[in-house]
Amino acid sequence: MQKKSYSDRRFLFVYLNTGNGHIAQARVLKEAIAEYAPEVHVELQSGFTQKQHIGHRILETTYGIACNYLHGAWPIIYGLGEYPFFQKMVRFHMKVQTISHFKKLLREHNITDVVSFHFALSPSMKDAIRSVNKKINLTVIVTDPFTGPEAWFYNRKLDYIVSSEDFRRFGIQAGVREKDIRVMPFLLNKKYRAPVSKDEMLSLRQQYGFPQDKRLVLLAGGGEGLPGTLKIINQCIIHKADFSIAVVCGRNKALQKSLKLLAKANSRLDLHVFGFVDFMDSLIKMSDLVVSKAGASTVMEIVSLRKPVIINTYIHGQELGNMRFVVQNGAGFFIRHSADIFRKINQIFSSEKSYQACLSRAQGLSIDTDVSKIVKYLLEK
């Protein structure tokens, strides 16, 4: 039977730079479409032009500062975002330039399908599609898997894809019609979709210079590194940890420098320090345990690779569901304080029986990673 051709389909994916999760999921979907139907053209575009200074400041710069540096400010911002008045005010300031930008993209690229990866862009995109007077499919992919702001569902009459039944119920409670919201797999890079064997773990450790006869703990927390890393490492030094440690600092140069000095001054500690890496999948695969923030993509990557995880912080509201998903399903723990984190690691590694019990719980949780389900749905619209 000859496969159907989709050469007449041209997709536009729109996102914002509020964390890496939105564009990361857009890229995963673009790659999946290219594998399934290479004749389909997919255009990735930021929802803001360089001239949209208010949008950049409100939804990108402010978000980054609040999440990474002013943690106490985030609950206030998140709370304001739940009010329709605040949502309307933000949309009002964005509307004129954003709609104009979208109309230009729709016409220039002869778009037939749009996928929005950010709640702030979806209403303006709907208006732009109506303005160009063309039949264009619009789908919203909710990038928060379990909990997130009600602003995702600001416009109740759009086609929504969510990653959990919990968020589907939340959307329906917010006013979305049941027929307009469906649960599909989380958009996960294929590097994280298949767990590795023991032999593959050991091979990776040899490749990256880690001992094969020690347990390995990975500390990773996104672009700014994991909050509390120095305190955790100091606990490891005080208690003479006998396991290996890998730390990913991202763009946090000060953290990277401090850790390298600690590693040099404490040669007994098997500490490996990295900045930005393009082999995070390998680091997770070769680890016995991961300590991380509760970011959506990070949590789903760790869980998909069946690794036990300790979460030490989460963003108010938005990442609460990610933490609960891990803890309630037995795949890991939520522990805030560095001394308690070290004690939990020691407890898990205290014996082979203890570790295998922890690993068994993590391996008992499986998630659907078949991204082709979303591709097929979009192409059949």
C-alpha positions, -999 to 999 in steps of 0.1 A, spaced: 0 0 0 15 33 -10 20 58 18 0 90 16 19 121 6 17 153 27 38 175 4 11 202 4 14 207 42 35 236 56 38 239 94 46 269 115 58 262 151 58 293 174 75 295 208 90 319 234 123 318 251 108 313 286 130 285 296 143 258 272 113 235 274 91 252 248 117 253 219 131 219 229 97 203 225 91 221 192 124 207 179 115 172 189 82 174 170 99 189 140 124 160 139 96 135 144 77 150 114 108 149 93 112 112 101 76 103 94 69 126 64 101 143 51 82 161 24 65 183 50 80 217 56 83 229 92 92 265 101 103 273 137 98 309 147 99 330 180 66 346 187 83 379 192 102 401 168 133 421 180 111 452 182 86 437 208 105 451 238 76 449 262 69 412 254 106 403 257 108 421 291 75 407 306 75 372 293 111 363 287 135 384 308 113 387 339 105 350 338 142 341 337 151 364 365 123 352 387 129 315 381 167 316 385 175 344 409 144 359 427 125 328 437 103 347 461 90 368 433 78 339 412 47 330 433 35 367 429 40 366 391 24 332 388 -5 343 409 -11 374 388 -10 353 357 -41 334 370 -63 365 368 -81 371 335 -75 409 340 -37 404 340 -39 380 310 -59 406 291 -35 433 300 -5 413 288 -23 404 256 -33 440 250 4 451 251 15 423 228 -14 421 204 -7 447 176 29 437 168 24 400 175 -6 397 152 12 416 125 43 394 129 22 362 126 2 374 96 35 381 78 48 346 86 16 329 76 16 346 42 54 344 35 56 307 41 21 298 28 14 280 61 -14 254 63 -9 243 100 2 262 131 14 247 164 17 270 194 41 260 222 33 290 245 0 302 260 8 338 254 10 333 217 -21 313 210 -48 340 212 -29 363 189 -22 335 164 -60 327 163 -66 364 155 -39 364 128 -54 333 111 -88 348 111 -73 380 96 -56 363 67 -89 346 59 -73 312 51 -82 277 64 -53 270 87 -53 244 115 -42 257 149 -31 233 176 -18 243 211 7 219 227 8 224 264 44 220 274 37 217 312 29 180 317 10 179 350 4 214 364 6 249 349 -11 283 347 -47 285 336 -35 310 310 -28 280 288 -66 279 283 -73 316 279 -91 309 247 -114 280 254 -122 271 218 -88 259 205 -75 224 199 -53 214 228 -28 185 233 -18 178 269 5 152 284 -16 139 313 -51 131 323 -47 155 353 -40 185 330 -68 174 307 -92 176 336 -78 210 346 -84 223 311 -120 211 311 -126 227 345 -112 259 330 -138 258 303 -123 238 274 -147 214 257 -139 178 262 -137 172 224 -111 199 221 -85 185 245 -67 152 243 -39 134 261 -8 124 240 28 116 248 52 141 262 75 154 234 108 138 245 140 137 225 147 102 212 180 101 231 160 97 263 133 73 251 151 40 258 169 29 291 204 15 288 218 -18 300 244 -23 327 271 -29 300 261 3 282 264 22 315 299 9 321 309 16 285 298 52 289 317 56 321 348 44 304 343 68 275 339 98 298 365 89 324 344 78 353 353 49 376 333 17 368 335 3 404 318 32 422 282 45 424 277 77 404 255 107 414 246 134 388 238 169 400 221 189 372 197 219 372 193 235 339 210 266 325 220 281 358 231 249 376 214 231 405 205 254 435 223 242 466 250 224 447 279 238 468 262 228 500 256 193 488 293 190 477 304 204 511 284 176 528 302 151 505 335 165 516 327 166 553 314 130 553 341 117 529 317 104 503 329 73 486 308 77 454 316 96 422 299 129 415 292 146 382 280 183 383 266 202 353 269 240 360 254 253 327 262 290 323 270 294 360 307 302 357 310 311 393 297 277 404 319 259 380 350 278 392 342 272 429 336 235 423 369 231 404 387 247 433 370 223 457 379 193 436 415 204 435 417 210 472 399 177 480 416 152 457 400 122 476 366 134 464 359 119 429 342 151 416 338 158 378 327 194 369 311 204 336 297 237 321 273 234 293 272 199 278 258 183 247 259 148 262 234 152 291 217 120 280 249 101 284 255 116 319 220 105 330 224 70 314 257 64 332 245 76 366 230 55 394 211 85 409 202 120 398 197 151 419 178 177 400 152 206 398 117 197 388 118 211 353 93 193 330 118 181 303 145 171 329 121 151 350 106 133 320 141 125 307 152 110 340 120 91 345 120 78 309 156 65 314 144 48 346 168 65 370 160 73 406 158 110 413 160 134 442 143 167 435 155 196 457 134 225 443 105 233 420 90 264 406 58 274 424 27 260 408 41 253 374 65 225 385 45 212 415 29 185 394 63 173 381 76 168 417 44 151 428 45 128 397 80 115 408 72 111 445 37 96 442 49 71 416 78 60 438 104 71 412 122 94 436 121 118 465 116 155 473 142 168 497 151 204 501 181 205 525 216 195 515 224 175 546 192 155 542 200 150 505 234 136 514 219 113 540 193 100 515 221 93 490 241 74 516 210 55 526 202 44 490 239 34 484 243 17 519 238 -17 504 231 -34 471 197 -45 484 188 -9 493 199 5 459 181 -23 440 149 -16 459 151 21 449 160 13 413 132 -12 410 106 15 420 121 39 393 121 12 367 85 3 375 73 36 361 70 37 324 57 66 303 45 67 267 72 83 245 57 75 211 59 109 195 46 96 162 11 96 177 12 134 178 26 136 142 -1 113 128 -28 133 146 -15 167 132 -12 153 97 -47 139 96 -64 172 106 
